[in-house]
Amino acid sequence: MTTATPPKTQVPDVAAHITYAMRSMGVAPIPRNYELYYEAYIGSNPALTRDLAALGSRATQDELDELGEKYFGHHHGRLMESAHTKLIGELEGLLRVLQQEQNSLQSYNRLLGETYHRINSKSTNSADILRNAISILTDATGSTMAHGEKTVVEMSQRSQEMDEVRRELDEYKRIANTDSLTRIANRRAFDEKLAAIYESGSRPISSLVLADIDNFKKVNDAYGHPVGDKILATVATVIRSNVRKECFVARTGGEEFAIIIDGNTSEEVYQTCERVRMALEATPFKNSKTGVNYGPITISLGYAMATDAEDAGELYARSDIALYCAKNAGRNRTKPYEDGMKKDFSKSWLIYKR
């Protein structure tokens, strides 16, 4: 995977460098791909770097997804698959219990019908017929009630087991969809949420905000990754604290975050972005023990409205363009996607030579 390095004046930070490299190789600029290239770029996983380089400059999405599964999600996938299999087994067991109960009730109903027919077809003065019918019905009723009690116990046990499996599934899904560093949603959860925006077939009143920490590589280089990790966690907390509770917030890779906001106009989304940006700008990043000041830490934000995009891919691309227009305009600002940005954005980047 060999690419030329664009001039620093045009690609000033790692996020732009990685995103531009992905575009030059025809790789879709979606979060799960970004995570792969980010980890390869910083060299945190040499095996991943080698495997990604071995794919060359024309990796298919299936090949990239295989690497993503291998290095980021395979473990939780197996756990969820196992729990899902257990849940299916419990459901099948419950259905068998219900089927047995249904068969028992059907047999009892047939007996009632036959007894009624026998009584109705004979003289009502026949004491033997009545005694016989009462005896049969008494025995059948007692047996049916006993079976019903047994069924209730079995169903209660099955229900408890199913509840336990459901809790396991919920926990596995929470773990699989949570970023371990920042404790907000991760790239996998974001991909699902983004795709769900257009599932109804109509264009909803939603918006996608992409936010990227400015000059984050300089922080990592100057103070080390442990400090960088703490900053990432703090940034996530600030974002989460300054948007509505129902807003979806995720870390989508490296120092990039995403916010999905439902039901707001473009102007309201802009105000939300600015509230987040200013809150972070005002947050102190200082080591209380050493007195070292790591700040100021700022972010650039770009967003697009779902009503203006045909699908999730186009919505992400528009927000991505708006984000890097905010970067190019000087960082620490919010940019909504506007007509003409795509053309200007394409002109502002050099094409890599393969």
C-alpha positions in Angstrom: 0.0 0.0 0.0 2.2 2.8 -1.3 0.9 6.4 -1.7 2.6 9.7 -2.1 2.4 12.1 0.8 0.5 15.3 -0.1 1.9 18.7 1.0 1.4 19.5 4.6 -0.3 22.7 3.8 -3.1 20.8 2.1 -3.3 17.7 4.4 -2.4 19.1 7.8 -3.5 16.3 10.1 -3.7 12.5 10.3 -7.5 12.3 9.7 -7.2 14.2 6.4 -4.2 12.1 5.4 -6.0 8.8 6.0 -9.2 9.8 4.4 -7.5 11.2 1.4 -5.4 8.0 1.1 -8.6 5.9 1.2 -10.2 7.9 -1.5 -7.1 7.6 -3.7 -7.4 3.8 -3.5 -11.1 3.7 -4.2 -11.9 2.8 -0.6 -15.3 4.0 0.6 -14.8 6.6 3.3 -17.1 4.8 5.8 -16.2 4.5 9.5 -15.4 0.8 9.6 -12.9 1.3 6.7 -11.4 4.4 8.4 -10.8 2.4 11.6 -8.8 -0.1 9.7 -6.6 2.5 8.0 -6.2 4.5 11.1 -4.9 1.6 13.1 -2.6 0.7 10.2 -1.4 4.3 10.0 -0.4 4.7 13.6 1.1 1.2 13.6 -0.6 0.0 16.8 -1.2 -3.5 15.3 1.7 -4.6 13.0 -0.3 -7.7 11.9 -3.2 -5.6 10.7 -0.8 -3.2 8.9 0.8 -6.2 7.1 -2.6 -7.7 6.2 -3.9 -4.4 4.9 -0.8 -3.7 2.9 -1.1 -7.2 1.3 -4.5 -6.3 -0.1 -2.8 -3.7 -2.3 -4.4 -0.5 -3.6 -7.6 -2.1 -4.9 -9.0 -3.9 -1.9 -12.6 -4.9 -2.1 -15.1 -4.1 0.6 -15.5 -7.8 1.4 -11.8 -8.1 1.9 -11.8 -5.1 4.2 -14.8 -6.4 6.1 -12.9 -9.7 6.7 -10.0 -7.8 8.2 -12.5 -5.7 10.3 -14.1 -8.9 11.6 -10.7 -10.5 12.3 -9.2 -7.6 14.2 -12.2 -5.7 15.8 -15.4 -7.8 16.1 -15.0 -11.5 15.8 -15.0 -12.3 19.5 -18.3 -10.6 20.3 -19.8 -11.9 17.1 -19.3 -15.5 18.4 -20.7 -14.7 21.8 -23.9 -13.1 20.3 -24.3 -16.1 17.9 -24.0 -18.5 20.8 -26.6 -16.6 22.8 -28.9 -16.3 19.9 -28.7 -20.1 19.4 -29.6 -20.6 23.0 -32.6 -18.3 22.7 -33.8 -20.2 19.7 -33.5 -23.5 21.6 -35.5 -22.0 24.5 -38.2 -20.8 22.1 -38.5 -24.2 20.5 -38.8 -25.8 23.9 -41.6 -23.4 24.9 -43.4 -24.1 21.7 -43.2 -27.9 22.4 -44.8 -27.3 25.8 -47.5 -25.2 24.3 -48.2 -27.9 21.7 -48.5 -30.5 24.3 -51.0 -28.3 26.2 -53.0 -27.7 23.1 -53.2 -31.5 22.4 -54.3 -32.2 25.9 -57.1 -29.5 25.7 -58.2 -30.8 22.3 -58.5 -34.4 23.8 -60.5 -33.0 26.7 -62.8 -31.1 24.4 -63.4 -34.2 22.3 -64.4 -36.1 25.5 -66.8 -33.4 26.5 -68.4 -33.6 23.1 -68.7 -37.3 23.1 -70.1 -37.4 26.6 -72.7 -34.7 25.7 -73.7 -36.8 22.6 -74.1 -39.9 24.7 -76.2 -38.2 27.3 -78.3 -36.4 24.7 -79.0 -39.6 22.7 -80.2 -41.6 25.7 -83.1 -41.2 28.1 -82.5 -38.6 30.8 -83.9 -41.2 33.3 -80.9 -43.4 32.8 -79.0 -43.1 36.0 -76.2 -45.4 34.8 -75.5 -43.1 31.8 -75.3 -40.1 34.0 -73.1 -41.7 36.7 -70.8 -43.0 34.0 -70.6 -39.6 32.3 -69.9 -37.8 35.6 -67.2 -40.3 36.5 -65.5 -39.9 33.1 -65.6 -36.2 33.2 -64.4 -36.0 36.8 -61.3 -38.1 36.0 -60.7 -36.2 32.7 -61.0 -32.9 34.5 -58.6 -33.8 37.2 -56.1 -35.1 34.7 -56.4 -32.0 32.6 -56.0 -29.7 35.6 -52.9 -31.6 36.7 -51.5 -31.4 33.3 -52.2 -27.7 33.2 -50.4 -27.1 36.5 -47.4 -29.0 35.2 -47.5 -26.9 32.0 -47.6 -23.7 34.0 -44.5 -24.8 35.9 -42.6 -25.8 32.8 -43.5 -22.5 31.0 -42.4 -20.5 34.0 -39.1 -22.3 34.0 -38.7 -21.7 30.3 -39.6 -18.1 30.6 -37.0 -17.5 33.3 -34.3 -19.2 31.1 -35.4 -17.1 28.2 -35.1 -13.9 30.2 -31.6 -14.9 31.2 -30.6 -15.5 27.6 -32.2 -12.2 26.6 -30.1 -10.4 29.3 -27.0 -12.1 27.9 -27.8 -11.0 24.4 -28.5 -7.5 25.5 -25.2 -7.4 27.4 -23.2 -8.9 24.4 -24.8 -6.4 22.1 -24.0 -3.5 24.5 -20.4 -4.6 24.7 -20.1 -5.2 20.9 -21.6 -1.7 20.2 -19.7 0.3 22.8 -16.3 1.9 22.4 -14.2 0.6 25.2 -12.2 3.8 25.6 -15.0 6.5 25.5 -18.0 4.4 26.7 -20.1 5.8 23.9 -21.3 3.9 20.8 -18.6 2.6 18.5 -18.3 2.3 14.7 -20.3 -0.9 14.5 -23.3 0.7 16.3 -22.9 3.8 14.1 -23.1 1.8 10.9 -26.3 0.2 12.0 -27.8 3.5 13.2 -26.8 5.3 10.0 -28.3 2.6 7.8 -31.5 2.6 9.8 -32.2 6.3 8.9 -33.4 5.3 5.5 -35.0 1.9 6.3 -38.6 3.3 6.1 -38.1 4.2 2.4 -38.7 7.9 3.0 -36.3 10.7 3.8 -36.6 11.5 7.5 -35.9 14.7 9.3 -32.5 13.7 10.6 -29.0 15.0 10.3 -25.6 13.5 10.5 -22.8 15.5 12.3 -19.2 14.4 11.9 -16.7 16.0 14.4 -13.0 15.6 14.4 -10.5 16.8 17.0 -8.1 19.4 15.6 -4.4 18.6 15.4 -4.8 15.5 17.5 -1.7 13.9 16.1 0.4 16.7 17.6 -1.1 15.9 21.1 -0.2 12.2 20.8 3.3 13.0 19.5 3.9 15.5 22.2 2.4 13.8 25.3 1.9 10.1 24.3 -1.1 7.9 23.6 -2.1 7.6 27.3 -2.7 11.3 27.4 -4.4 11.2 24.0 -6.7 8.4 25.3 -7.8 10.6 28.3 -8.5 13.5 25.9 -10.6 11.3 23.7 -12.6 10.2 26.7 -13.1 13.7 27.8 -14.2 14.9 24.4 -16.8 12.1 24.2 -18.1 13.2 27.6 -18.4 16.8 26.5 -20.2 15.9 23.3 -22.6 13.6 25.2 -23.3 16.2 27.8 -24.2 19.0 25.3 -26.7 17.2 23.1 -30.1 15.9 23.9 -30.4 12.6 25.6 -32.1 11.0 22.6 -29.3 12.0 20.2 -27.0 9.2 19.0 -23.3 9.8 19.8 -20.5 7.5 18.6 -16.8 7.4 18.2 -16.4 6.3 14.6 -12.6 5.9 14.5 -9.4 7.5 15.8 -10.3 11.1 16.8 -13.5 11.3 14.8 -17.0 11.3 16.4 -20.5 11.3 14.9 -23.8 12.6 16.1 -27.2 11.7 14.6 -29.9 14.2 15.5 -33.6 13.5 14.7 -36.4 16.1 14.3 -34.3 19.3 14.1 -34.0 21.9 11.4 -30.6 22.7 9.9 -30.4 25.9 12.0 -31.1 23.9 15.2 -28.5 21.4 14.3 -26.0 24.2 13.7 -26.8 25.6 17.2 -26.3 22.2 18.7 -22.9 21.9 17.0 -21.8 25.3 18.2 -22.9 24.5 21.7 -20.7 21.4 21.6 -17.8 23.2 20.0 -17.8 26.1 22.5 -18.2 23.7 25.5 -15.1 21.8 24.4 -13.2 25.0 23.7 -13.9 26.1 27.3 -13.0 22.7 28.8 -9.6 22.8 30.6 -7.2 19.9 29.7 -4.6 20.2 32.5 -2.8 17.6 34.5 -3.7 18.4 38.2 -0.5 16.7 39.5 2.1 18.0 37.1 0.4 21.2 36.0 1.0 20.4 32.3 -1.6 22.0 30.1 -2.5 19.9 27.1 -5.0 22.4 25.7 -6.6 24.1 24.2 -8.5 21.2 22.5 -10.9 22.1 19.8 -13.0 20.2 17.2 -14.2 20.9 13.7 -17.7 19.8 12.8 -19.5 19.3 9.5 -23.1 18.1 9.0 -25.7 17.3 6.3 -29.4 16.8 6.4 -30.9 13.4 5.5 -33.6 15.0 3.5 -31.0 16.2 1.0 -29.3 12.8 0.5 -30.6 9.8 -1.4 -29.2 7.2 1.0 -26.9 6.7 4.0 -23.7 6.6 1.8 -24.5 10.0 0.3 -25.4 11.5 3.7 -22.1 10.4 5.1 -20.2 11.7 2.1 -21.9 15.1 2.4 -21.1 15.3 6.1 -17.6 14.2 5.5 -17.1 17.0 2.9 -18.6 19.6 5.2 -16.2 18.5 8.0 -13.1 18.8 5.9 -14.3 22.1 4.5 -14.4 23.2 8.2 -10.9 21.9 8.6 -9.6 23.8 5.5 -11.3 27.0 6.6 -9.2 27.1 9.8 -10.6 24.5 12.1 -12.6 25.0 15.3 -15.8 25.8 13.5 -19.0 24.3 12.2 -19.9 23.9 8.5 -23.2 22.7 7.1 -23.1 21.0 3.7 -23.9 23.4 0.9 -24.2 23.1 -2.8 -20.9 23.6 -4.5 -18.9 22.2 -1.6 -18.3 18.9 -3.4 -16.8 20.6 -6.4 -14.6 22.9 -4.3 -13.6 19.9 -2.1 -12.5 17.9 -5.1 -10.4 20.8 -6.4 -8.7 21.3 -3.0 -7.0 17.9 -2.9 -4.2 16.6 -5.1 -4.6 13.2 -6.6 -2.2 10.5 -5.3 0.1 8.9 -7.7 -0.1 5.1 -7.5 
